Amino acid sequence: MAESPQKYRLCDRMRLWEFKEQFVFEPLDGEPHELLSVSRADGDIRTIGDLPVSDGDQHPKTTPIFGIVGVLRLLAGTYVLVVTGRMSVGTYHGHPVYRASSMKFFSCNSTSKALNPKERRDEAYFTRLLRTVETTPGLYFSYGVDLTLSAQRMQKLDNSQITLPLWKQADARFLWNYYMLGELIERKLDSYLLPVFQGSFQKIQVLLREKLVSVTLVSRRCMRRVGTRMWRRGADLEGSVANFVETEQILEVDGYLASYVQVRGSIPVIWEQIVDLTYKPKMRAIDLEETPKVVQRHFQDLSQRYGSVLALDLINQQGSEAVLSLAYGSAMQSLVNKNLRYVPFDFHRTCGHTHFERLTSLYDQIAEDFSDQGYFFVNPSGVVVEEQKGVARTNCIDCLDRTNVTQSLLGRKSLEVQLQRAGLFGPSDSVTQHATFDEQFKQLWADHGDNISIQYSGTSALKGDFVRHGKRTTFGPIQDGYNSLARYYLNNFHDGLKQDAMDLVTGKYDLKLSNTNLIHPKGFESYSSLPLALILAGAGVTFTSVSLRQAGGQDAIQILCTILGASLTAAVLFIVRSTGREFCNKPRLCKLY
């Protein structure tokens, strides 16, 4: 696809000058840009013509940067987030794409107002969140093309739209830094407005029958209900769901361009699964009266954006997941029509933990609908031959592991049909027949699954060995066990802080309108500490065992001490077990709903 003209050019390389009174961003790309100044006293943002004269003989510190991600104003002052490192990951419609490899917040509060003790405590918590934000994984950007639009949507832009600044072209659902760009947008600083999305971007190239075949996989995470695995589940009242990701697979070969889009997202009912130190917290559907309206809003939005919807529900229809299967299925009964088909498929019951090849039985059920939805296809002359008329929406409980296995199958099926249309495959050909291509394609989807999983759960995807190798390996279940334990630890003892960090930088938490008294725990929660509880329990066990050895079965005092030690240990463990939620790291800035 030809490169689109741009009226506004983004600064792709800058030098950050740290003067005593201001930060100055100096573009180094050779284009005519005004310099950007941010006051270190009050965070005032303005453009200037030239670098200020340095104070005295001291040369100000400089830092090479690759873009301004955004601005946050907190209690003590202003914080500017910049990209300090980038890695090239490929091209998108002829433009380079980069992943942010390092970021840093610069504080503009050298002469900030005096804070009282409570405000200092609050600001300390906020700055802790900012350090978490600096390590956010999976952030991508381009200076020359909007990465939030699929090839089909990009083709529909008219000349007036493709000359707009990239942030104006973008789909706001997928702009990770939309909230932080707000002040720069108000000041019309288009040359400094770097749109960033979170998700995944991978590209492979392989020689197939003397033709260079390029396959790109782009995943865009929606910011409407962004969050971590256990603290953002299901849907909100507007119908936005957690872990909603749009995935586009793009094929380029011999002048042809094809694109296939599918989506994933949490079960669109209102439900929760609050961590409480148990390995698998109880799932609970709530507000069942509102559920049908929420489901309807969700699918209306999908239909307006993508056309017909094929809803693939992979959760267990029995056991702990059954309550959600029932709520979802019941709500869908009144919605199903010619443009919306609901397909429940008990993945674990059919495929177990090793026979994922049985997933073809699901494809057999949906093959006709899958074919009718089609894909986007452009011939070498630039003529759009076909448009995708619908989308497959896949979910399991987390929309990570079972979902990625299923989406990789649909991606493979679509790719094979597209290669047939481009003349490289015959009707009976498949990717599997070409070992190198097959191996790289599996790797593409496996890496994609890992990236999406890390952003939502903190670990790589489970069942990744099947996506990567086409079968379950000996090491696969072992790796799944390790990742499951890692998820348990992160979900219980880390993700509350991570959720707060997301809510802060995406504007879900508004400092001006919110009560910071909620940030710091009160009552029993302020004293609950899992390390302290484990130390007390450990001490009790040790004291009990020593007392037993010393008592020798005769000393009444030692026996009494043993009973007291055992009772103390049992009491501590009982308190931890019965009040498990109080010992978990929970978000404090925003409510669940």
BANU-132710 format. One record per residue (C-alpha): x, y, z. Coordinates in steps of 0.1 Angstrom, whole numbers, padded with zeros to 4 digits, always signed. Layout:
N
XYZ
...
//
This chain:
593
+0000+0000+0000
+0014+0034-0009
+0026+0057+0018
+0001+0084+0028
+0011+0121+0026
+0015+0139+0059
+0009+0176+0066
+0023+0173+0101
+0056+0157+0108
+0064+0143+0142
+0097+0149+0158
+0115+0115+0158
+0147+0124+0175
+0152+0151+0202
+0177+0163+0227
+0164+0171+0262
+0182+0200+0279
+0180+0202+0316
+0183+0239+0325
+0180+0252+0360
+0146+0267+0354
+0132+0246+0325
+0134+0215+0304
+0139+0222+0267
+0131+0197+0240
+0152+0203+0209
+0142+0185+0176
+0172+0169+0158
+0154+0155+0127
+0164+0184+0104
+0128+0196+0100
+0118+0232+0110
+0103+0229+0145
+0099+0253+0174
+0116+0242+0206
+0093+0230+0235
+0099+0244+0270
+0085+0230+0302
+0090+0251+0333
+0106+0232+0362
+0088+0256+0386
+0051+0252+0377
+0051+0228+0346
+0041+0256+0322
+0044+0243+0286
+0052+0267+0257
+0072+0269+0225
+0104+0290+0222
+0125+0300+0192
+0160+0293+0205
+0178+0276+0233
+0181+0298+0264
+0214+0311+0275
+0230+0287+0300
+0234+0300+0336
+0270+0308+0343
+0297+0285+0329
+0279+0253+0339
+0268+0233+0308
+0233+0218+0312
+0228+0181+0312
+0214+0167+0279
+0196+0134+0272
+0188+0119+0238
+0151+0110+0236
+0127+0097+0209
+0094+0112+0218
+0072+0127+0244
+0046+0102+0257
+0026+0127+0277
+0022+0149+0308
+0007+0142+0342
-0001+0168+0369
+0000+0155+0405
+0000+0170+0439
+0036+0182+0439
+0038+0193+0403
+0041+0182+0367
+0057+0150+0354
+0067+0145+0317
+0071+0110+0304
+0095+0105+0275
+0109+0076+0254
+0146+0072+0262
+0151+0040+0242
+0135+0024+0212
+0139-0008+0192
+0129-0012+0155
+0104-0040+0150
+0095-0037+0114
+0074-0016+0091
+0037-0009+0087
+0025+0004+0053
+0060+0015+0045
+0068+0033+0077
+0092+0022+0105
+0076+0009+0137
+0093+0010+0171
+0089-0005+0205
+0096+0016+0235
+0125-0002+0253
+0129+0024+0281
+0109+0054+0294
+0114+0080+0321
+0094+0106+0340
+0110+0140+0344
+0098+0159+0375
+0089+0195+0371
+0084+0204+0408
+0116+0222+0419
+0096+0250+0436
+0063+0233+0441
+0039+0243+0468
+0046+0231+0503
+0028+0198+0510
+0014+0188+0543
+0024+0153+0557
-0007+0137+0542
-0001+0151+0508
+0036+0141+0509
+0024+0106+0517
+0000+0106+0488
+0026+0120+0464
+0050+0093+0475
+0024+0067+0465
+0018+0084+0431
+0055+0086+0423
+0058+0049+0431
+0031+0043+0405
+0050+0063+0380
+0080+0041+0384
+0057+0012+0376
+0045+0030+0345
+0081+0034+0333
+0084-0003+0329
+0051-0008+0310
+0056-0036+0285
+0045-0038+0249
+0043-0001+0239
+0047+0006+0201
+0047+0038+0180
+0055+0051+0146
+0063+0087+0134
+0048+0083+0100
+0016+0061+0101
-0013+0056+0125
-0009+0021+0140
-0044+0020+0156
-0062+0015+0123
-0065-0017+0104
-0057-0018+0067
-0094-0018+0058
-0102+0012+0080
-0071+0030+0068
-0082+0025+0032
-0114+0043+0039
-0097+0075+0050
-0102+0104+0026
-0076+0129+0016
-0086+0154+0043
-0082+0127+0070
-0049+0113+0060
-0032+0147+0062
-0043+0152+0098
-0019+0147+0127
-0016+0110+0136
-0034+0114+0169
-0065+0128+0151
-0066+0098+0128
-0062+0073+0156
-0089+0051+0171
-0090+0065+0207
-0099+0031+0220
-0063+0019+0213
-0044+0050+0223
-0025+0041+0255
-0014+0077+0262
-0045+0095+0250
-0052+0110+0285
-0015+0120+0290
-0016+0138+0256
-0045+0160+0267
-0025+0191+0277
-0003+0189+0245
-0035+0186+0224
-0050+0217+0240
-0019+0237+0232
-0019+0223+0195
+0016+0209+0198
+0010+0184+0170
+0047+0179+0161
+0053+0166+0196
+0021+0144+0200
+0034+0109+0197
+0005+0083+0196
+0014+0051+0215
-0005+0018+0216
-0001-0012+0238
-0002-0047+0224
+0020-0066+0201
+0038-0062+0167
+0057-0090+0150
+0067-0095+0114
+0081-0125+0095
+0094-0129+0060
+0099-0161+0041
+0106-0171+0005
+0078-0192-0008
+0079-0205-0043
+0104-0178-0052
+0081-0151-0039
+0088-0131-0008
+0060-0135+0016
+0056-0111+0045
+0032-0117+0074
+0026-0090+0101
+0007-0096+0133
-0006-0065+0151
-0026-0065+0183
-0041-0034+0198
-0053-0033+0234
-0084-0013+0242
-0080+0013+0270
-0117+0015+0279
-0115-0012+0306
-0078-0016+0309
-0063-0035+0338
-0048-0066+0353
-0061-0101+0352
-0079-0103+0386
-0089-0067+0390
-0105-0061+0357
-0129-0088+0347
-0160-0089+0326
-0178-0058+0314
-0187-0025+0328
-0222-0010+0326
-0214+0006+0292
-0205-0028+0277
-0168-0023+0275
-0149-0055+0285
-0116-0063+0301
-0087-0075+0280
-0103-0064+0247
-0077-0068+0220
-0081-0063+0182
-0056-0086+0163
-0049-0080+0126
-0029-0104+0105
-0015-0088+0073
-0002-0107+0043
+0019-0090+0016
+0031-0109-0014
+0038-0101-0051
+0019-0068-0049
-0011-0082-0031
-0022-0071+0004
-0046-0090+0026
-0058-0084+0061
-0078-0105+0086
-0091-0090+0118
-0104-0108+0149
-0110-0097+0185
-0109-0112+0220
-0124-0099+0252
-0136-0109+0286
-0171-0125+0290
-0194-0095+0285
-0214-0099+0317
-0207-0082+0350
-0186-0106+0371
-0157-0107+0394
-0130-0131+0408
-0114-0113+0437
-0080-0126+0449
-0081-0140+0485
-0049-0161+0487
-0067-0192+0474
-0052-0207+0442
-0085-0202+0422
-0108-0176+0438
-0145-0180+0433
-0161-0166+0402
-0192-0146+0408
-0217-0131+0384
-0232-0099+0398
-0261-0076+0388
-0278-0102+0367
-0307-0079+0360
-0284-0055+0342
-0265-0082+0324
-0288-0085+0293
-0285-0047+0287
-0247-0049+0291
-0244-0078+0267
-0266-0060+0242
-0245-0028+0244
-0213-0047+0239
-0225-0065+0207
-0242-0034+0193
-0208-0017+0195
-0190-0046+0178
-0216-0048+0151
-0213-0011+0143
-0176-0013+0140
-0170-0047+0124
-0203-0060+0109
-0216-0095+0117
-0202-0111+0149
-0192-0148+0155
-0190-0151+0193
-0169-0181+0202
-0172-0190+0239
-0145-0214+0251
-0152-0216+0288
-0161-0247+0307
-0198-0254+0308
-0195-0273+0341
-0176-0267+0373
-0166-0233+0386
-0169-0216+0352
-0205-0228+0347
-0221-0198+0365
-0206-0175+0338
-0214-0199+0310
-0251-0198+0321
-0252-0160+0325
-0236-0154+0291
-0256-0180+0273
-0289-0168+0287
-0282-0132+0278
-0273-0142+0242
-0305-0161+0236
-0325-0130+0230
-0298-0113+0209
-0288-0140+0184
-0298-0131+0148
-0285-0134+0113
-0257-0109+0121
-0248-0125+0155
-0241-0161+0162
-0232-0175+0196
-0211-0207+0196
-0204-0222+0231
-0175-0247+0229
-0163-0264+0260
-0126-0263+0251
-0113-0284+0280
-0140-0310+0277
-0133-0315+0240
-0095-0310+0238
-0085-0319+0274
-0050-0307+0282
-0031-0323+0253
-0054-0329+0223
-0057-0294+0209
-0059-0308+0174
-0095-0316+0182
-0101-0278+0179
-0108-0285+0143
-0143-0297+0154
-0150-0261+0163
-0138-0249+0130
-0161-0274+0112
-0191-0257+0131
-0182-0222+0120
-0166-0227+0086
-0195-0213+0067
-0198-0182+0088
-0160-0178+0088
-0160-0178+0050
-0189-0154+0048
-0171-0128+0069
-0142-0130+0046
-0111-0107+0047
-0098-0075+0033
-0080-0080-0001
-0062-0055-0024
-0048-0065-0058
-0014-0053-0072
-0032-0024-0090
-0044-0011-0056
-0080-0020-0062
-0099-0033-0032
-0113-0067-0044
-0129-0077-0011
-0137-0063+0023
-0141-0082+0056
-0177-0081+0065
-0176-0094+0101
-0154-0105+0130
-0149-0135+0151
-0149-0127+0188
-0132-0153+0210
-0132-0156+0248
-0122-0180+0275
-0119-0170+0312
-0088-0148+0308
-0089-0145+0270
-0053-0156+0269
-0044-0192+0266
-0074-0211+0250
-0082-0179+0231
-0047-0177+0216
-0048-0213+0204
-0081-0207+0187
-0072-0174+0172
-0040-0189+0157
-0061-0215+0140
-0084-0189+0125
-0054-0168+0114
-0039-0199+0097
-0072-0207+0079
-0075-0171+0066
-0039-0170+0055
-0042-0201+0034
-0073-0188+0016
-0055-0155+0009
-0025-0173-0005
-0048-0193-0028
-0063-0161-0040
-0028-0146-0046
-0019-0176-0067
+0007-0191-0045
-0014-0220-0031
-0036-0245-0048
-0070-0255-0033
-0054-0284-0013
-0022-0266-0002
-0016-0256+0034
+0010-0238+0054
+0019-0271+0071
+0034-0284+0038
+0061-0257+0039
+0083-0264+0070
+0101-0231+0073
+0070-0210+0067
+0050-0232+0091
+0077-0229+0119
+0079-0191+0116
+0041-0187+0115
+0038-0207+0147
+0065-0187+0163
+0047-0155+0152
+0015-0165+0170
+0033-0179+0201
+0052-0147+0206
+0020-0127+0201
+0002-0148+0227
+0031-0143+0252
+0031-0105+0248
-0007-0102+0253
-0005-0125+0283
+0023-0107+0300
+0004-0074+0298
-0027-0088+0314
-0015-0116+0337
+0022-0109+0341
+0035-0141+0326
+0038-0158+0292
+0008-0177+0279
-0001-0212+0289
-0004-0238+0262
+0022-0218+0243
+0041-0250+0233
+0011-0261+0212
+0010-0228+0193
+0048-0228+0189
+0053-0264+0180
+0019-0277+0169
+0018-0302+0197
+0021-0305+0235
+0058-0310+0245
+0073-0327+0276
+0085-0293+0289
+0052-0275+0281
+0031-0286+0311
+0061-0279+0334
+0064-0244+0320
+0026-0240+0324
+0029-0250+0360
+0056-0224+0366
+0036-0197+0349
+0005-0206+0369
+0024-0202+0402
+0039-0169+0389
+0004-0156+0381
-0008-0166+0415
+0020-0146+0431
+0016-0115+0409
-0022-0115+0411
-0022-0117+0449
+0008-0095+0459
+0016-0072+0430
-0012-0064+0406
-0031-0040+0429
-0002-0015+0425
-0001-0022+0388
-0038-0016+0384
-0035+0018+0402
-0007+0027+0378
-0028+0020+0348
-0058+0039+0362
-0036+0069+0369
-0020+0073+0335
-0052+0065+0316
-0073+0090+0335
-0096+0065+0351
-0085+0082+0384
-0090+0119+0384
-0069+0136+0411
-0091+0167+0411
-0123+0148+0417
-0111+0119+0439
-0107+0115+0476
-0071+0105+0483
-0081+0093+0518
-0088+0060+0501
-0052+0055+0490
-0039+0044+0524
-0054+0014+0543
-0073+0018+0575
-0085-0005+0603
-0074-0042+0603
-0061-0038+0567
-0035-0012+0578
-0020-0038+0601
-0024-0069+0579
+0009-0080+0564
+0014-0114+0549
+0052-0115+0556
+0044-0107+0593
+0017-0134+0594
+0040-0160+0579
+0068-0150+0604
+0044-0154+0633
+0031-0187+0620
+0067-0199+0614
+0077-0189+0648
+0047-0207+0663
+0056-0239+0644
+0092-0237+0656
+0082-0230+0692
+0057-0258+0691
+0082-0283+0678
+0109-0273+0703
+0085-0275+0732
+0074-0310+0721
+0110-0322+0721
+0118-0306+0755
+0085-0318+0771
+0094-0354+0767
+0058-0363+0775
+0062-0355+0812
+0067-0317+0819
+0032-0302+0823
+0044-0266+0818
+0062-0276+0786
+0031-0294+0774
+0010-0263+0782
+0035-0241+0762
+0033-0266+0733
-0005-0263+0733
-0003-0225+0735
+0022-0224+0706
+0001-0247+0685
-0030-0226+0693
-0012-0194+0683
+0000-0209+0650
-0035-0222+0642
-0051-0188+0651
-0027-0169+0628
-0033-0193+0599
-0071-0192+0605
-0070-0154+0604
-0049-0153+0572
-0072-0178+0556
-0105-0162+0566
-0094-0127+0558
-0073-0135+0528
-0084-0105+0508
-0070-0082+0535
-0035-0096+0529
-0036-0092+0491
-0022-0062+0473
-0054-0045+0460
-0059-0014+0439
-0069+0018+0459
-0076+0045+0433
-0107+0032+0416
-0136+0009+0424
-0141-0023+0404
-0172-0009+0388
//
